[in-house]
Amino acid sequence: MSPTPRALFLPSAQSIAQRMAARLTDVLARDHNIPADVYVFTPGEAIVSIYYGLVARTDGRGVWWLIPELLLDEKRRKCTYAWSVEAAAARLAQHYAVLIRRPPAELAERVKEIDRLSLATGPAPSPKTAAPCPR
């Protein structure tokens, strides 16, 4: 696996979450020409930052994220997930295509609102918890 230009190079003793996140950034860059950054979130989770309002989390078994179009248009939190890197990358690329058409100033304002909602309701759950997204 070749690293993407913006990927965070992780040590060899990386977790399965970090490896899955690195694979996701690789597939996003290679197949969809989308740059992304990887960050360690907790010891067992990693975050892939793709664009304003589009951030995916992984625990190494699946990838989950909040659907940005619903956050921006209806102010509802809706989680979705994929069990494979390829499926996650394809669906995240569709969300990215919608977001990059929006004016950056609008996205910046919406991200502030998303942050406010996130602080009020807490983070999105993992698919392994089978809990619905908080509203």
N, C-alpha and C positions, 0 to 999 in steps of 0.2 A: 504494500500500500504506500503510495507516494503522498507526502504531506501537502496540504494546500498552502498557498502563500501566507494566509492569515491564520492558519491553525496554530494553536499553542502546542509547542513540542513538549510532550509529557515524558517523564522518566520511564525507564524500562519496567519499574515495579508499579505500573499503573493498574488501576482497578478495571473491572469489566465495564463499568459505566464510562470511564474515560476512554477505553478502547472503542466502545460503541459510538461515543460522541465524536471521536476522531474519524471513525469510518463514515459517520453521517456528514461531517464537513468535507470529506474526500468525495463522496458521491454528489453532494450539492455542487461542489466546484467542477468536478469532471463531467457530470451528466447534465447539469442545469446552469452552469456558469454563474453560480451564486456563491459569493464569499461568506464565510461564517467563522466565528471565533468560539473556542472551547474554554470553559471555566470549570474548575472544580467547585461544586456547590456544597456538598457534604461529603464525608468519607465514602459513601456509597452512591452518590449521585453526581452527575455532571450536567452543565448547561451548555446549550449551543445557541449563541446569539446570532440571529440571521438578519434582522432589520428592525426598525422601530416597531414595537408592538408584536414582534414575532420572535419568541424565545421558546425553545424546546428543552425539555428535561429528559434525562434517561437514568435508569438504574442498571443498565446493562442488559436487561431483559426486554425492554420496550422503550418507546419514545412517546412522550405525551406533550401536549401544548394546548393553549387556549386559542380558539378560532378567532383571529383578529377581526375579520369582517363583522362578526356578530358583536364583538366588543365595541367596535367603532360605530356601528349603525344602530344597534338596538340596546346597547349598554347592558347586555346579559353576558354572563360568563358561561361559555360552553367549552368543555374539554373534549378533546379527541385524542386518539393514540393509534400507533401502529406497532406491530411486533417485529417488523423487519426494517432495516435501515433503508432499503430501496423504496419500500412503500412510504415510509415517513418522508424521505427526500422528495418523492414525486408529489405528495400532498402539500408539503411545505413550500415547494416551488410554485404550486397554484396559489397559495396564500400570498407569497412574495409578489407574484405577478399583479395581484390586485392592489397590494400596498404601494408598490413603486409608482403607480399611476396617480396616487393622491399627492397633493401639494405638501412639501415638507413642513410648512408652518402648521397645517391642519393636523398632521401626524404628531407633531411636537405637543400640541394642545391635547390631543386625544391620549397620548401616552401619559401625560400628567393626570388625566382623569382615570386612566387604567390603574396607575400607581395608587391613586387615592382609593379606588375601589378595592384594590388588592390589600392595602393596609387595613381596610375595614373588614374584609371577609377572610383574609388569610390566603395562603398559597394554594395553587391548584393541587389536587391529590394525585397520587400515583395510580396508574391503572391496577396495580396489584392490591390496592386497598378496596377497590370496587365501590368507593364512596362517590356520590355525585358531586359535581363542582358546586361550591358554595355560590349562592346568588348575591 
